[in-house]
Amino acid sequence: MTVARRTLLTGAAATLAGTLGGLALPATARAATATRTAAATRAVPAAATVTGSTPGGQPTADWMGRLDAARPLLGLTVPGTHDSCCTDPAHGTEWSHTQNWGVPEQLTQGVRFLDIRCNGLQGTADELGVYHSDAYQYVRLQDVLDQCRAFLTAHRGETVVMRLRNENAGGQALDPAEFRRRVDHYLDDLGYRPLFHLSGWPTLGTARGRIVLVADFANDWGVIQWSSGSNAYFRTQDLWQTDQLFPLRVKGRAITQQFDTAAADPASPQMYVNFLSYAGGYWPKSAEQTLMDQSVYPYLTAHAGRPARYGIVPMDFPDFHVNVLHLLIDQNFTA
């Protein structure tokens, strides 16, 4: 039986530790294991690669600006982050800690997809706060939008794809009509509408300088509608939990199969999405480390230079996996 993600993340650690093949480690043991694993298997040390440019010579803050304006966004490989604002385990728990870089550094380092999940902002009648389930991340939606606008103003050749989700959790949960009303408040009353592209998958030239809105909330606006499975706009792999034995092997196969499927379907009208994150009974950091070392990095290096687009690829902790982030950026410049 599948357990809801927020139930899993807020459940007792003892229950989580019972997941087959996914025992939670204490922080010290997890850190030691991750250090040994990284030293043994990581071909490019992440700390050595945070240089502002990729091995292929693309500037991480401006890599989209080097692409032809006529390129459809659907034809790109777009590195992203999962639960993009969950940077502090004090705002929830270590189970919900998915990022170390804040939004400005993510964008500077080349991330172009943000996963923004909101509930109502306590003490306000019209605003939205960024949450992980019912845990407020002490970031307001306007903070994220202002950070994106500042980046896009300074880097005119870039765009940001933003999944905006109604998290609908806890005491600040909003029903669909109220969430939609508050988004309208941001677009019109607070003046953010010109910042957004709101009508289907654009070319890169059309999207430059703007946020491409992906709505993960009920609306009839004709904007791009998110799917965690498949719809007219998306074909998504987001296996975050499985009851099968050796779950990270199962997740690893799901990731590489999605890469293969996206590469074999270059003219698709759907955006492929391939989440590299996994939550089912593992610390996010240790799960991501194992997946990167055993599945993602080997796949991307084996296929480097092959003309293919992989779509949106959200991950946890790109600061620990800069080699993968750079491989995804460089994939856009294969012949």
C-alpha positions as CSV (number, residue, x, y, z in Angstrom):
1,M,0.0,0.0,0.0
2,T,1.4,3.5,-0.9
3,V,1.7,6.0,1.9
4,A,1.1,9.7,1.2
5,R,4.4,11.7,1.0
6,R,3.5,14.1,3.8
7,T,2.5,11.2,6.1
8,L,5.9,9.5,5.4
9,L,7.9,12.7,6.0
10,T,6.2,13.5,9.3
11,G,5.9,10.0,10.6
12,A,8.1,8.5,13.4
13,A,11.7,7.8,12.4
14,A,11.3,4.3,13.9
15,T,8.6,3.5,11.4
16,L,10.6,4.8,8.5
17,A,13.6,2.9,9.5
18,G,11.7,-0.3,8.9
19,T,11.4,0.2,5.2
20,L,13.1,-2.7,3.4
21,G,16.4,-1.8,1.8
22,G,16.0,1.8,3.1
23,L,17.2,2.1,6.7
24,A,17.6,5.6,8.0
25,L,21.0,6.3,9.3
26,P,21.9,8.6,12.2
27,A,23.4,11.9,10.9
28,T,27.0,11.0,11.8
29,A,26.8,7.6,10.2
30,R,25.0,9.1,7.1
31,A,27.8,11.7,6.7
32,A,30.5,9.1,7.0
33,T,28.8,6.8,4.6
34,A,28.3,9.6,2.1
35,T,31.9,10.7,2.4
36,R,33.2,7.2,1.8
37,T,30.8,6.7,-1.1
38,A,31.7,10.0,-2.7
39,A,35.4,9.4,-2.4
40,A,35.1,5.9,-3.9
41,T,32.8,6.6,-6.8
42,R,32.5,10.2,-7.8
43,A,34.5,10.8,-10.9
44,V,34.4,14.6,-10.6
45,P,34.5,16.0,-7.1
46,A,31.6,18.4,-6.8
47,A,33.6,21.0,-4.8
48,A,36.2,21.2,-7.6
49,T,33.6,22.0,-10.3
50,V,31.8,25.0,-8.8
51,T,33.6,27.4,-11.1
52,G,30.9,29.4,-12.8
53,S,31.2,27.4,-16.1
54,T,30.7,23.9,-17.2
55,P,33.4,21.5,-18.5
56,G,31.9,22.3,-22.0
57,G,32.7,26.0,-21.4
58,Q,29.1,27.2,-20.8
59,P,28.6,30.0,-18.2
60,T,26.2,28.6,-15.6
61,A,24.5,31.9,-15.1
62,D,23.9,32.5,-18.8
63,W,23.9,29.2,-20.6
64,M,20.5,29.6,-22.1
65,G,21.6,32.9,-23.7
66,R,24.0,30.9,-25.9
67,L,21.2,28.9,-27.5
68,D,19.2,29.9,-30.6
69,A,16.1,31.9,-29.7
70,A,14.1,29.6,-32.1
71,R,14.8,26.5,-29.9
72,P,11.5,25.3,-28.4
73,L,11.7,25.0,-24.6
74,L,10.4,21.4,-25.1
75,G,13.6,20.7,-26.9
76,L,15.9,21.5,-24.0
77,T,17.4,19.7,-21.1
78,V,16.5,21.8,-18.1
79,P,18.2,21.1,-14.7
80,G,15.9,21.8,-11.7
81,T,15.4,21.4,-8.0
82,H,12.8,19.5,-6.1
83,D,11.1,21.4,-3.2
84,S,13.3,24.3,-4.2
85,C,13.1,26.4,-1.0
86,C,13.5,23.6,1.7
87,T,17.0,24.7,2.7
88,D,16.8,24.5,6.5
89,P,15.9,21.3,8.5
90,A,14.8,23.5,11.4
91,H,11.8,24.4,9.2
92,G,10.4,20.9,9.3
93,T,12.9,18.0,9.8
94,E,15.9,16.6,8.1
95,W,13.5,14.4,6.2
96,S,12.2,17.4,4.4
97,H,15.6,19.1,3.9
98,T,16.2,18.9,0.1
99,Q,18.4,21.9,-0.8
100,N,21.4,23.9,0.5
101,W,21.5,26.6,-2.1
102,G,18.8,29.2,-2.0
103,V,17.0,30.3,-5.1
104,P,19.5,33.0,-6.2
105,E,22.4,30.6,-6.0
106,Q,20.5,27.8,-7.7
107,L,19.8,30.2,-10.7
108,T,23.4,31.4,-10.8
109,Q,24.7,27.8,-10.9
110,G,22.4,26.9,-13.8
111,V,19.2,25.6,-12.3
112,R,16.2,26.6,-14.5
113,F,13.2,24.7,-13.0
114,L,11.9,25.6,-9.6
115,D,9.4,23.5,-7.5
116,I,7.5,26.1,-5.4
117,R,4.8,24.7,-3.1
118,C,2.5,27.1,-1.2
119,N,-0.1,27.4,1.5
120,G,-1.7,30.6,2.9
121,L,0.7,32.9,4.7
122,Q,-0.3,33.1,8.4
123,G,-1.5,36.5,9.5
124,T,-2.3,37.7,5.9
125,A,-5.5,37.7,3.9
126,D,-4.0,37.5,0.4
127,E,-0.5,36.2,0.5
128,L,1.2,32.8,0.0
129,G,4.0,31.3,1.9
130,V,6.3,28.5,0.7
131,Y,5.8,25.2,2.6
132,H,6.9,21.6,2.6
133,S,3.5,19.9,3.6
134,D,2.5,22.0,6.6
135,A,6.0,23.2,7.5
136,Y,6.6,26.9,6.6
137,Q,10.0,27.5,5.1
138,Y,10.1,31.2,6.1
139,V,10.0,32.3,2.5
140,R,7.1,34.1,0.9
141,L,6.0,33.7,-2.7
142,Q,6.9,37.3,-3.4
143,D,10.4,36.6,-2.1
144,V,10.9,33.9,-4.7
145,L,9.3,36.0,-7.5
146,D,11.5,39.0,-6.6
147,Q,14.6,36.8,-6.7
148,C,13.6,35.4,-10.1
149,R,12.9,38.8,-11.4
150,A,16.3,40.2,-10.2
151,F,18.1,37.2,-11.9
152,L,16.2,37.5,-15.1
153,T,16.8,41.3,-15.3
154,A,20.5,40.7,-14.9
155,H,20.6,37.7,-17.3
156,R,18.2,38.6,-20.2
157,G,18.9,35.4,-22.2
158,E,17.5,33.1,-19.5
159,T,14.1,31.8,-18.4
160,V,12.8,30.0,-15.4
161,V,10.1,27.3,-15.4
162,M,8.2,27.4,-12.2
163,R,5.8,24.7,-10.9
164,L,3.5,26.6,-8.5
165,R,1.6,24.0,-6.3
166,N,-1.2,24.3,-3.9
167,E,0.3,22.3,-1.1
168,N,-3.1,22.2,0.7
169,A,-1.7,21.0,4.0
170,G,-2.0,21.9,7.7
171,G,-3.7,24.9,9.3
172,Q,-2.8,27.2,6.4
173,A,-4.3,25.0,3.7
174,L,-6.4,26.8,1.1
175,D,-9.3,25.5,-0.9
176,P,-8.9,25.6,-4.7
177,A,-10.9,28.8,-5.2
178,E,-9.0,30.7,-2.5
179,F,-5.6,29.6,-3.7
180,R,-6.5,30.7,-7.2
181,R,-7.8,34.1,-5.9
182,R,-4.4,34.6,-4.1
183,V,-2.5,33.8,-7.3
184,D,-4.6,36.4,-9.1
185,H,-3.7,38.8,-6.3
186,Y,0.0,38.3,-7.1
187,L,-0.5,38.6,-10.8
188,D,-2.7,41.7,-10.8
189,D,-2.8,43.5,-7.5
190,L,0.9,43.1,-6.8
191,G,1.9,43.6,-10.4
192,Y,3.7,40.3,-11.2
193,R,1.7,39.4,-14.3
194,P,4.3,40.8,-16.8
195,L,6.9,38.6,-15.2
196,F,5.1,35.5,-16.4
197,H,4.6,33.6,-19.7
198,L,1.1,32.2,-19.3
199,S,0.2,30.4,-22.6
200,G,1.6,27.0,-23.4
201,W,5.2,25.9,-24.2
202,P,7.1,28.7,-25.8
203,T,10.3,29.0,-27.8
204,L,13.3,30.1,-25.8
205,G,13.2,33.5,-27.5
206,T,9.6,34.1,-26.3
207,A,10.4,32.8,-22.8
208,R,13.5,34.9,-22.2
209,G,13.4,37.2,-19.3
210,R,10.2,35.6,-18.0
211,I,8.9,32.8,-15.7
212,V,7.0,30.1,-17.5
213,L,4.2,29.3,-15.2
214,V,3.2,25.6,-14.6
215,A,0.0,25.5,-12.6
216,D,-0.3,22.7,-10.0
217,F,-3.6,24.1,-8.8
218,A,-7.1,24.1,-10.0
219,N,-7.9,26.8,-12.6
220,D,-9.5,27.4,-16.0
221,W,-6.9,29.9,-17.3
222,G,-5.5,27.9,-20.2
223,V,-2.0,27.9,-18.7
224,I,0.4,24.9,-18.7
225,Q,-1.1,22.3,-16.2
226,W,1.2,20.1,-14.2
227,S,0.9,16.3,-14.1
228,S,2.8,13.9,-11.9
229,G,1.9,11.3,-14.4
230,S,0.9,12.2,-18.0
231,N,-1.3,14.8,-19.6
232,A,-1.3,17.0,-22.7
233,Y,1.7,19.0,-21.3
234,F,3.8,16.5,-19.3
235,R,5.1,13.0,-19.1
236,T,6.6,12.7,-15.6
237,Q,8.7,10.2,-13.7
238,D,8.3,10.9,-9.9
239,L,8.7,7.5,-8.2
240,W,9.4,8.7,-4.7
241,Q,8.4,5.5,-2.8
242,T,8.1,1.8,-3.7
243,D,7.3,-1.3,-1.7
244,Q,9.6,-3.4,-3.9
245,L,12.9,-4.8,-2.6
246,F,16.0,-2.7,-3.3
247,P,14.0,0.5,-3.8
248,L,16.9,2.6,-5.0
249,R,17.7,0.1,-7.7
250,V,14.0,0.4,-8.8
251,K,14.2,4.2,-8.7
252,G,17.5,4.2,-10.6
253,R,16.0,2.1,-13.4
254,A,13.0,4.5,-13.5
255,I,15.4,7.4,-14.0
256,T,17.5,5.8,-16.7
257,Q,14.4,4.5,-18.5
258,Q,12.9,8.0,-18.5
259,F,16.2,9.4,-20.0
260,D,16.0,6.8,-22.7
261,T,12.3,7.4,-23.4
262,A,12.8,11.2,-23.6
263,A,15.9,10.8,-25.9
264,A,13.9,8.6,-28.2
265,D,11.0,11.0,-28.5
266,P,12.5,14.3,-29.6
267,A,9.4,15.7,-31.3
268,S,7.0,15.1,-28.4
269,P,4.5,17.9,-27.5
270,Q,4.9,16.8,-23.9
271,M,7.6,18.0,-21.6
272,Y,9.5,15.0,-20.1
273,V,10.2,15.4,-16.3
274,N,12.6,13.1,-14.5
275,F,12.8,13.5,-10.8
276,L,16.1,12.3,-9.4
277,S,14.9,12.6,-5.8
278,Y,13.6,9.8,-3.6
279,A,12.0,9.8,-0.2
280,G,10.8,6.3,0.7
281,G,12.5,5.7,4.1
282,Y,15.9,7.3,3.2
283,W,17.5,10.5,4.2
284,P,17.2,12.7,1.1
285,K,21.0,13.2,1.0
286,S,21.9,9.6,1.2
287,A,19.2,8.5,-1.3
288,E,20.4,11.2,-3.8
289,Q,24.0,10.2,-3.3
290,T,23.4,6.6,-4.0
291,L,21.2,7.4,-7.1
292,M,23.8,9.8,-8.5
293,D,26.7,7.4,-8.0
294,Q,25.0,4.2,-9.2
295,S,22.6,5.4,-11.8
296,V,22.6,9.1,-12.9
297,Y,26.2,10.0,-13.3
298,P,27.2,6.7,-15.0
299,Y,24.3,7.1,-17.5
300,L,25.0,10.7,-18.3
301,T,28.7,10.2,-18.8
302,A,28.1,7.1,-20.9
303,H,25.8,9.1,-23.2
304,A,27.7,12.4,-23.1
305,G,27.9,13.9,-26.6
306,R,24.8,12.0,-27.9
307,P,22.3,14.5,-29.3
308,A,19.3,14.2,-27.1
309,R,17.1,16.3,-24.9
310,Y,16.0,15.0,-21.5
311,G,13.5,17.6,-20.5
312,I,13.2,18.9,-16.9
313,V,15.4,17.1,-14.4
314,P,14.7,18.1,-10.8
315,M,17.1,17.0,-8.1
316,D,18.0,17.3,-4.4
317,F,21.2,19.0,-3.3
318,P,22.7,20.1,-6.7
319,D,25.6,21.6,-4.7
320,F,26.7,18.0,-3.9
321,H,26.3,16.9,-7.5
322,V,27.6,19.8,-9.6
323,N,29.1,17.3,-12.0
324,V,25.6,16.1,-12.9
325,L,24.2,19.7,-13.0
326,H,27.0,20.5,-15.5
327,L,26.4,17.4,-17.6
328,L,22.7,18.4,-18.0
329,I,23.6,21.9,-19.0
330,D,26.2,20.7,-21.6
331,Q,23.7,18.3,-23.0
332,N,22.0,21.3,-24.7
333,F,25.1,22.0,-26.8
334,T,25.6,18.5,-28.3
335,A,25.6,18.5,-32.1
